[in-house]
Amino acid sequence: MSAGVPNRFSGIRSIAPSLAGHAFPLISAEGSLIEQDLAMVEQHVTLGLLHIERQVQIIATLKRQGHFAAEAQAARILVTFEEMQVEHEVHRDRLWRKLQETKQGGVWP
């Protein structure tokens, strides 16, 4: 943005920083921004599954080695990973629905 040009998001930055980076409209006619977000979230879902799988392996190793306190801590971390995975999947499903609505002439809320 050039000097002297007002930022149309200046009022938003203080209350919703996550919206400040978006250029409106949020979608193009093809829904390309939604498609980009969907691709990113798909990567998060895939990476989350890998993290969960690895954490399960870590827990099994700690248990076999008798590191019970570390095992309990690793189990708590696994719960966090699983909760985040649900959030990623919900986000992915929401974006998928929005993309379908957009392609059928719907409007982003």
N, C-alpha and C positions, 0 to 999 in steps of 0.2 A: 504494500500500500504506500502511496506517495505521501510526502509531508503535506499537511494541510487538508487532506481528504479525511472526512470523519469516518470512523469505523462504525459500521452499522450494527456491530455486536457489542459496542462499548457498554451499553446498559445491561447486556446479558452476562458479560464476563463475571460480574460480582455474584450473581445468583446461580448461574449454571455454566461453569467453565467448560464442561464437556460439549456444550452446544456452540461455543465460540468459534471452533475451528470449522464448522460446517458452512458451506456456501448454500444458500437457499436458491431454488427449491431443493429439497433433500433427495429427490430422484429426477432423473432425466426421463424422457419419453420411453426409453428402453429399460428403465430401472437399473441402470449400470451401477449406481452407488450402492443400491441394495445388493446387487450381485457381488460387488467388491467386499462389502461387509460380510455377506454370506460366505465368501471364500475364506476370509480371515477367521470367522467363527468356526468354520469346518476345520481349519488348522488347529484351533484351540481345542476342539472336541477330540481330534486325533492325538494331539500332544497330551491332553488330559488322560486319555486311555493309557498311553504309554507310561505316564507318571504313576497311575494307579497300579498298573501291572508291576512296575519296578518296586513300588512301595510294598506290595504284597510279598515280593521276593525278599526285600530287606527284612520284613517282619519275620518271615520264615527262617532266615539266616540267624537273626538275633535270638529267636526262640531256641533253635538248635544249639546255639553256642551258650545258652543259659544267661543271656543279658536281659533279664526280665524288666528292669526299669527302662532300658532303652527300647525294648519291645513295646512297652506300654506307651511310651512317647511316640514311637513310630506308628502305632495304631491310631493315636489321636491325629497325627498328621494325615493318615489315610482317610479318616473321616472327613477332614477338611478338603482333601482332594476330591472325594466322592461328592461332597456338597457342591463344590465348584463345578464339577462335571455336570451335575444336574442343571446348574445355572447356565452353563455353556449350551447344553442341549435345548433348554427352553428358549434361549436367545436364538439359536439356530432355527428352531421350529417356527418361532415368531417371524423371523426374517423370511423364511421360505413362504409362509402364508402371505406376507406382505408383497413379496415378489410376484406370487401368483395373482393376487388382487390387482397389482399394478399392471400386469400383462393383460388382465381382463378388463382394464379400464377403471379400476378402483383408484382411490386416492390415499396417499400416506397421511396418517392422522397428524 
